[in-house]
Amino acid sequence: MHENDPLWALRHALGGLAVALLLSVPTAALIGRWAGDALGGDYGTRVAVYGVLLLYVVIGAVVLFVRVARHETKPLGAQRLVVWFVSLWLWPALFAAAPRRTGD
C-alpha cells in the first residue's frame, strides 16, 4: 500500500521541511526584532522585517521541496533537521551551486 503512495516516498522531506519551517517562525521573530531595532526601533519596522523573513522562509520551503525533496531518503533525526533548517535559510545558494545549462 505505501509503495504506491507518492507522499509516503516524500515523508522524510515533508517531515524535515515542516519541522524546519516551524522552528523558523520564532527564529524569524528574533531576527525581526533585532533587525527592526537596528533599522529604526518602532513596532512597524519590526513587523515588516518579520513579515519579509517569514515570506522568505515560506518561499524557501517551496523551493527546497521542489528541488530536493525527491532525493531525500534518510530518516529524520537531529542532524538531518539541522540540515533542513540551515538549508531553509540559505536556499538561494541552491541556485548559485546549480550546474549551468548552456543553450548548445
Summary of the structure (lengths in Angstrom):
residues: 104
radius of gyration: 16.7
end to end distance: 43.9
largest distance: 55.8
contacts: 258
relative contact order: 0.16
helix: 79%
strand: 0%
